[in-house]
Amino acid sequence: MPNETPQTSAAVKIETVVGSDIGPLLPEIAQLRLRVFREWPYLYDGDFDYEQRYLQRYLQSDGAAVIVARDGKRVVGASTCLPMRDESAEISEPFRKRGWDLNQFFYFGESVLLPEYRGRGIGVAFFEAREAHAKSFPGIEYSCFCAVQRPSDHKLRPPGYIPLDAFWRKRGYTFYPDLVCRLSWKDIGEEKETEKPLAFWLKSLRGKPLP
């Protein structure tokens, strides 16, 4: 059942959704991903059918959770997490190559929020709720996520773009530039998929030194 966490504003409520309750949310999350990830730096030109298949992983993992931001009944943002052991081989590969125990890591997936709701503390609430969920599992020592790495001179980089690095560091995350997975998707304006590097950020949840 959903667990309500403190509100970030009078209009928006944040709740943690687990188990079979995730299923009805997947179409809305798919639409959010398609809209938000078209923005820089992901430039993702996706399709709804693929999104529906991709998001099934959150129903298949017993440890998964979706943090939902609602304005009334409307879902305006969502953030996901699941044990790293339940993630795809592409995501977990750099951890396995280093010999790290996947059972100690919780992976934070997409975090998507409509533009008009940004700057209200919802992004902070997403991190807090995911970390709380991760720490509810014995043996989990670290949370992590990855972010796409784009060339600084990319033709579609918006003027004055400010990356989220400072925000992530303020949340306690450390950048691991050499811990990289590679995923493929089709950029807007392109005809076919190309491979992109995504570098990881890690945080110790219980005080254990970072690996």
Phi and psi in degrees as GROMACS dihedral restraints (atoms count N, CA, C in turn):
[ dihedral_restraints ]
;  ai    aj    ak    al  type     phi  dphi    fc
    3     4     5     6     1   -61.2    20    10
    4     5     6     7     1   143.2    20    10
    6     7     8     9     1  -116.4    20    10
    7     8     9    10     1   114.6    20    10
    9    10    11    12     1   -74.5    20    10
   10    11    12    13     1   136.0    20    10
   12    13    14    15     1  -111.3    20    10
   13    14    15    16     1   168.0    20    10
   15    16    17    18     1   -53.2    20    10
   16    17    18    19     1   139.8    20    10
   18    19    20    21     1   -68.8    20    10
   19    20    21    22     1   147.2    20    10
   21    22    23    24     1   -95.7    20    10
   22    23    24    25     1   -15.5    20    10
   24    25    26    27     1  -159.9    20    10
   25    26    27    28     1   171.7    20    10
   27    28    29    30     1   -64.8    20    10
   28    29    30    31     1   -29.2    20    10
   30    31    32    33     1   -91.9    20    10
   31    32    33    34     1   -31.6    20    10
   33    34    35    36     1  -105.9    20    10
   34    35    36    37     1   131.1    20    10
   36    37    38    39     1  -113.6    20    10
   37    38    39    40     1   143.9    20    10
   39    40    41    42     1  -111.5    20    10
   40    41    42    43     1   132.7    20    10
   42    43    44    45     1  -139.8    20    10
   43    44    45    46     1   150.4    20    10
   45    46    47    48     1  -100.0    20    10
   46    47    48    49     1   123.6    20    10
   48    49    50    51     1  -115.1    20    10
   49    50    51    52     1   133.1    20    10
   51    52    53    54     1  -133.9    20    10
   52    53    54    55     1   168.1    20    10
   54    55    56    57     1    62.6    20    10
   55    56    57    58     1  -145.6    20    10
   57    58    59    60     1   -66.9    20    10
   58    59    60    61     1   -17.4    20    10
   60    61    62    63     1   -66.2    20    10
   61    62    63    64     1   -16.7    20    10
   63    64    65    66     1   -68.8    20    10
   64    65    66    67     1   -35.1    20    10
   66    67    68    69     1   -50.0    20    10
   67    68    69    70     1   -51.8    20    10
   69    70    71    72     1   -63.3    20    10
   70    71    72    73     1   -18.1    20    10
   72    73    74    75     1   -83.6    20    10
   73    74    75    76     1   -17.6    20    10
   75    76    77    78     1   -60.2    20    10
   76    77    78    79     1   -40.4    20    10
   78    79    80    81     1   -61.1    20    10
   79    80    81    82     1   -39.2    20    10
   81    82    83    84     1   -69.0    20    10
   82    83    84    85     1   -38.7    20    10
   84    85    86    87     1   -65.9    20    10
   85    86    87    88     1   -39.2    20    10
   87    88    89    90     1   -59.2    20    10
   88    89    90    91     1   -44.3    20    10
   90    91    92    93     1   -64.8    20    10
   91    92    93    94     1   -39.4    20    10
   93    94    95    96     1   -62.8    20    10
   94    95    96    97     1   -44.3    20    10
   96    97    98    99     1   -60.3    20    10
   97    98    99   100     1   -45.0    20    10
   99   100   101   102     1   -61.4    20    10
  100   101   102   103     1   -37.8    20    10
  102   103   104   105     1   -77.1    20    10
  103   104   105   106     1   -51.7    20    10
  105   106   107   108     1   -71.6    20    10
  106   107   108   109     1   -39.4    20    10
  108   109   110   111     1   -76.6    20    10
  109   110   111   112     1    -2.6    20    10
  111   112   113   114     1   -73.2    20    10
  112   113   114   115     1   -19.1    20    10
  114   115   116   117     1   -74.8    20    10
  115   116   117   118     1   160.2    20    10
  117   118   119   120     1   -61.3    20    10
  118   119   120   121     1   139.7    20    10
  120   121   122   123     1   -99.1    20    10
  121   122   123   124     1     4.4    20    10
  123   124   125   126     1   -83.3    20    10
  124   125   126   127     1   -37.8    20    10
  126   127   128   129     1    54.2    20    10
  127   128   129   130     1    37.8    20    10
  129   130   131   132     1   -82.3    20    10
  130   131   132   133     1   122.5    20    10
  132   133   134   135     1  -106.4    20    10
  133   134   135   136     1    83.1    20    10
  135   136   137   138     1  -101.6    20    10
  136   137   138   139     1  -175.7    20    10
  138   139   140   141     1  -137.5    20    10
  139   140   141   142     1   152.7    20    10
  141   142   143   144     1   -63.7    20    10
  142   143   144   145     1   -40.4    20    10
  144   145   146   147     1   -61.6    20    10
  145   146   147   148     1   -43.0    20    10
  147   148   149   150     1   -62.9    20    10
  148   149   150   151     1   -42.8    20    10
  150   151   152   153     1   -58.8    20    10
  151   152   153   154     1   -42.1    20    10
  153   154   155   156     1   -61.4    20    10
  154   155   156   157     1   -41.0    20    10
  156   157   158   159     1   -69.0    20    10
  157   158   159   160     1   -43.9    20    10
  159   160   161   162     1   -59.1    20    10
  160   161   162   163     1   -42.7    20    10
  162   163   164   165     1   -74.5    20    10
  163   164   165   166     1    -8.3    20    10
  165   166   167   168     1   -61.4    20    10
  166   167   168   169     1   -22.1    20    10
  168   169   170   171     1   -58.9    20    10
  169   170   171   172     1   -27.2    20    10
  171   172   173   174     1   -79.3    20    10
  172   173   174   175     1   -15.1    20    10
  174   175   176   177     1   -88.7    20    10
  175   176   177   178     1   -26.5    20    10
  177   178   179   180     1   -85.6    20    10
  178   179   180   181     1   -16.2    20    10
  180   181   182   183     1   -98.3    20    10
  181   182   183   184     1   127.0    20    10
  183   184   185   186     1   -67.3    20    10
  184   185   186   187     1   -22.0    20    10
  186   187   188   189     1   -98.2    20    10
  187   188   189   190     1     2.0    20    10
  189   190   191   192     1   -72.5    20    10
  190   191   192   193     1   154.1    20    10
  192   193   194   195     1  -146.3    20    10
  193   194   195   196     1   149.4    20    10
  195   196   197   198     1  -119.7    20    10
  196   197   198   199     1   124.0    20    10
  198   199   200   201     1   -94.3    20    10
  199   200   201   202     1   122.3    20    10
  201   202   203   204     1  -115.0    20    10
  202   203   204   205     1   136.3    20    10
  204   205   206   207     1  -106.5    20    10
  205   206   207   208     1   123.7    20    10
  207   208   209   210     1  -120.6    20    10
  208   209   210   211     1   136.5    20    10
  210   211   212   213     1  -108.7    20    10
  211   212   213   214     1    98.2    20    10
  213   214   215   216     1    69.4    20    10
  214   215   216   217     1  -126.6    20    10
  216   217   218   219     1   -92.6    20    10
  217   218   219   220     1    -8.2    20    10
  219   220   221   222     1   -82.3    20    10
  220   221   222   223     1   130.0    20    10
  222   223   224   225     1   -82.0    20    10
  223   224   225   226     1   116.4    20    10
  225   226   227   228     1  -109.2    20    10
  226   227   228   229     1    -7.0    20    10
  228   229   230   231     1  -166.1    20    10
  229   230   231   232     1   156.9    20    10
  231   232   233   234     1  -155.5    20    10
  232   233   234   235     1   149.4    20    10
  234   235   236   237     1  -143.1    20    10
  235   236   237   238     1   137.4    20    10
  237   238   239   240     1  -120.3    20    10
  238   239   240   241     1   159.0    20    10
  240   241   242   243     1  -158.8    20    10
  241   242   243   244     1   156.4    20    10
  243   244   245   246     1  -165.1    20    10
  244   245   246   247     1   160.9    20    10
  246   247   248   249     1   -59.5    20    10
  247   248   249   250     1   139.8    20    10
  249   250   251   252     1   -58.0    20    10
  250   251   252   253     1   -31.4    20    10
  252   253   254   255     1   -62.9    20    10
  253   254   255   256     1   -19.8    20    10
  255   256   257   258     1   -96.8    20    10
  256   257   258   259     1    -0.8    20    10
  258   259   260   261     1   -80.9    20    10
  259   260   261   262     1   171.9    20    10
  261   262   263   264     1   -68.0    20    10
  262   263   264   265     1   158.6    20    10
  264   265   266   267     1   -61.6    20    10
  265   266   267   268     1   -32.8    20    10
  267   268   269   270     1   -64.7    20    10
  268   269   270   271     1   -40.4    20    10
  270   271   272   273     1   -71.6    20    10
  271   272   273   274     1   -43.9    20    10
  273   274   275   276     1   -82.9    20    10
  274   275   276   277     1   -11.3    20    10
  276   277   278   279     1   -52.6    20    10
  277   278   279   280     1   -48.4    20    10
  279   280   281   282     1   -63.6    20    10
  280   281   282   283     1   -27.1    20    10
  282   283   284   285     1   -73.1    20    10
  283   284   285   286     1   -43.0    20    10
  285   286   287   288     1   -65.2    20    10
  286   287   288   289     1   -38.2    20    10
  288   289   290   291     1   -63.1    20    10
  289   290   291   292     1   -29.7    20    10
  291   292   293   294     1   -87.3    20    10
  292   293   294   295     1    -2.3    20    10
  294   295   296   297     1    76.8    20    10
  295   296   297   298     1    18.5    20    10
  297   298   299   300     1   -78.8    20    10
  298   299   300   301     1   146.6    20    10
  300   301   302   303     1   -77.5    20    10
  301   302   303   304     1   111.4    20    10
  303   304   305   306     1   -61.4    20    10
  304   305   306   307     1   -24.5    20    10
  306   307   308   309     1   -68.7    20    10
  307   308   309   310     1   -10.5    20    10
  309   310   311   312     1   -93.8    20    10
  310   311   312   313     1    -5.0    20    10
  312   313   314   315     1  -115.9    20    10
  313   314   315   316     1   139.7    20    10
  315   316   317   318     1  -115.0    20    10
  316   317   318   319     1   128.1    20    10
  318   319   320   321     1   -98.2    20    10
  319   320   321   322     1   128.8    20    10
  321   322   323   324     1   -97.3    20    10
  322   323   324   325     1   117.6    20    10
  324   325   326   327     1   -87.7    20    10
  325   326   327   328     1  -130.6    20    10
  327   328   329   330     1   -67.1    20    10
  328   329   330   331     1   148.7    20    10
  330   331   332   333     1  -137.8    20    10
  331   332   333   334     1   105.4    20    10
  333   334   335   336     1  -125.2    20    10
  334   335   336   337     1   134.7    20    10
  336   337   338   339     1  -146.0    20    10
  337   338   339   340     1   132.9    20    10
  339   340   341   342     1   -60.2    20    10
  340   341   342   343     1   143.7    20    10
  342   343   344   345     1   -54.4    20    10
  343   344   345   346     1   -38.5    20    10
  345   346   347   348     1   -71.5    20    10
  346   347   348   349     1    -8.5    20    10
  348   349   350   351     1  -106.3    20    10
  349   350   351   352     1     4.0    20    10
  351   352   353   354     1   -79.4    20    10
  352   353   354   355     1   155.8    20    10
  354   355   356   357     1    82.7    20    10
  355   356   357   358     1    13.2    20    10
  357   358   359   360     1  -109.4    20    10
  358   359   360   361     1     5.7    20    10
  360   361   362   363     1    90.0    20    10
  361   362   363   364     1     4.9    20    10
  363   364   365   366     1   -69.2    20    10
  364   365   366   367     1   -37.7    20    10
  366   367   368   369     1   -60.9    20    10
  367   368   369   370     1   -39.8    20    10
  369   370   371   372     1   -64.0    20    10
  370   371   372   373     1   -43.7    20    10
  372   373   374   375     1   -61.8    20    10
  373   374   375   376     1   -37.0    20    10
  375   376   377   378     1   -60.0    20    10
  376   377   378   379     1   -46.8    20    10
  378   379   380   381     1   -63.7    20    10
  379   380   381   382     1   -45.3    20    10
  381   382   383   384     1   -61.9    20    10
  382   383   384   385     1   -41.4    20    10
  384   385   386   387     1   -69.7    20    10
  385   386   387   388     1   -39.5    20    10
  387   388   389   390     1   -67.5    20    10
  388   389   390   391     1   -40.9    20    10
  390   391   392   393     1   -64.9    20    10
  391   392   393   394     1   -39.9    20    10
  393   394   395   396     1   -61.8    20    10
  394   395   396   397     1   -41.8    20    10
  396   397   398   399     1   -64.4    20    10
  397   398   399   400     1   -45.6    20    10
  399   400   401   402     1   -60.2    20    10
  400   401   402   403     1   -40.8    20    10
  402   403   404   405     1   -72.6    20    10
  403   404   405   406     1    -9.3    20    10
  405   406   407   408     1   -77.3    20    10
  406   407   408   409     1    -5.9    20    10
  408   409   410   411     1  -105.4    20    10
  409   410   411   412     1   120.5    20    10
  411   412   413   414     1   -58.7    20    10
  412   413   414   415     1   141.3    20    10
  414   415   416   417     1    90.8    20    10
  415   416   417   418     1   -13.2    20    10
  417   418   419   420     1   -79.3    20    10
  418   419   420   421     1   120.4    20    10
  420   421   422   423     1  -107.7    20    10
  421   422   423   424     1   -25.8    20    10
  423   424   425   426     1  -136.3    20    10
  424   425   426   427     1   147.2    20    10
  426   427   428   429     1  -109.2    20    10
  427   428   429   430     1   154.1    20    10
  429   430   431   432     1  -155.7    20    10
  430   431   432   433     1   157.9    20    10
  432   433   434   435     1  -152.1    20    10
  433   434   435   436     1   167.9    20    10
  435   436   437   438     1  -129.1    20    10
  436   437   438   439     1   155.3    20    10
  438   439   440   441     1  -135.9    20    10
  439   440   441   442     1   140.4    20    10
  441   442   443   444     1   -65.2    20    10
  442   443   444   445     1   143.9    20    10
  444   445   446   447     1  -107.8    20    10
  445   446   447   448     1   116.3    20    10
  447   448   449   450     1  -113.4    20    10
  448   449   450   451     1   148.6    20    10
  450   451   452   453     1   -60.9    20    10
  451   452   453   454     1   141.7    20    10
  453   454   455   456     1   -65.2    20    10
  454   455   456   457     1   -21.6    20    10
  456   457   458   459     1  -102.2    20    10
  457   458   459   460     1    19.4    20    10
  459   460   461   462     1   -57.8    20    10
  460   461   462   463     1   137.9    20    10
  462   463   464   465     1   -64.5    20    10
  463   464   465   466     1   -22.8    20    10
  465   466   467   468     1  -101.3    20    10
  466   467   468   469     1     6.0    20    10
  468   469   470   471     1   -66.8    20    10
  469   470   471   472     1   123.5    20    10
  471   472   473   474     1   -67.0    20    10
  472   473   474   475     1   142.5    20    10
  474   475   476   477     1   -59.0    20    10
  475   476   477   478     1   134.4    20    10
  477   478   479   480     1    74.8    20    10
  478   479   480   481     1    12.4    20    10
  480   481   482   483     1   -60.8    20    10
  481   482   483   484     1   132.8    20    10
  483   484   485   486     1  -112.9    20    10
  484   485   486   487     1   115.3    20    10
  486   487   488   489     1   -66.2    20    10
  487   488   489   490     1   166.8    20    10
  489   490   491   492     1   -88.9    20    10
  490   491   492   493     1    10.4    20    10
  492   493   494   495     1   -54.6    20    10
  493   494   495   496     1   -45.8    20    10
  495   496   497   498     1   -64.2    20    10
  496   497   498   499     1   -38.9    20    10
  498   499   500   501     1   -62.2    20    10
  499   500   501   502     1   -44.7    20    10
  501   502   503   504     1   -67.0    20    10
  502   503   504   505     1   -40.3    20    10
  504   505   506   507     1   -63.3    20    10
  505   506   507   508     1   -37.1    20    10
  507   508   509   510     1   -64.8    20    10
  508   509   510   511     1   -27.5    20    10
  510   511   512   513     1   -79.2    20    10
  511   512   513   514     1    -3.7    20    10
  513   514   515   516     1    98.3    20    10
  514   515   516   517     1    14.4    20    10
  516   517   518   519     1   -94.9    20    10
  517   518   519   520     1   146.3    20    10
  519   520   521   522     1  -113.3    20    10
  520   521   522   523     1   133.7    20    10
  522   523   524   525     1   -81.6    20    10
  523   524   525   526     1   131.6    20    10
  525   526   527   528     1  -115.2    20    10
  526   527   528   529     1    85.3    20    10
  528   529   530   531     1   -63.4    20    10
  529   530   531   532     1   -22.0    20    10
  531   532   533   534     1   -96.2    20    10
  532   533   534   535     1     0.3    20    10
  534   535   536   537     1   -99.0    20    10
  535   536   537   538     1    95.8    20    10
  537   538   539   540     1  -129.9    20    10
  538   539   540   541     1   132.8    20    10
  540   541   542   543     1  -108.2    20    10
  541   542   543   544     1   166.8    20    10
  543   544   545   546     1  -131.3    20    10
  544   545   546   547     1   125.5    20    10
  546   547   548   549     1  -126.9    20    10
  547   548   549   550     1   154.2    20    10
  549   550   551   552     1  -116.5    20    10
  550   551   552   553     1   137.1    20    10
  552   553   554   555     1  -155.8    20    10
  553   554   555   556     1   168.2    20    10
  555   556   557   558     1   -92.8    20    10
  556   557   558   559     1   123.1    20    10
  558   559   560   561     1   -75.4    20    10
  559   560   561   562     1   153.5    20    10
  561   562   563   564     1   -61.2    20    10
  562   563   564   565     1   137.8    20    10
  564   565   566   567     1    85.3    20    10
  565   566   567   568     1    -3.3    20    10
  567   568   569   570     1  -107.4    20    10
  568   569   570   571     1   161.1    20    10
  570   571   572   573     1   -96.2    20    10
  571   572   573   574     1   -21.6    20    10
  573   574   575   576     1  -144.1    20    10
  574   575   576   577     1   165.5    20    10
  576   577   578   579     1   -69.1    20    10
  577   578   579   580     1   147.6    20    10
  579   580   581   582     1  -134.9    20    10
  580   581   582   583     1   153.4    20    10
  582   583   584   585     1   -81.1    20    10
  583   584   585   586     1   137.8    20    10
  585   586   587   588     1  -124.4    20    10
  586   587   588   589     1   144.6    20    10
  588   589   590   591     1   -86.8    20    10
  589   590   591   592     1   139.4    20    10
  591   592   593   594     1  -127.1    20    10
  592   593   594   595     1   121.4    20    10
  594   595   596   597     1   -97.3    20    10
  595   596   597   598     1   149.2    20    10
  597   598   599   600     1   -94.7    20    10
  598   599   600   601     1   152.9    20    10
  600   601   602   603     1  -121.9    20    10
  601   602   603   604     1   136.9    20    10
  603   604   605   606     1  -126.1    20    10
  604   605   606   607     1   151.2    20    10
  606   607   608   609     1  -141.9    20    10
  607   608   609   610     1   137.8    20    10
  609   610   611   612     1   -82.2    20    10
  610   611   612   613     1   127.1    20    10
  612   613   614   615     1   -91.1    20    10
  613   614   615   616     1   -20.7    20    10
  615   616   617   618     1  -129.1    20    10
  616   617   618   619     1    13.2    20    10
  618   619   620   621     1    94.9    20    10
  619   620   621   622     1    -3.2    20    10
  621   622   623   624     1   -69.0    20    10
  622   623   624   625     1   137.5    20    10
  624   625   626   627     1   -56.1    20    10
  625   626   627   628     1   145.3    20    10
  627   628   629   630     1   -65.1    20    10
  628   629   630   631     1   147.3    20    10
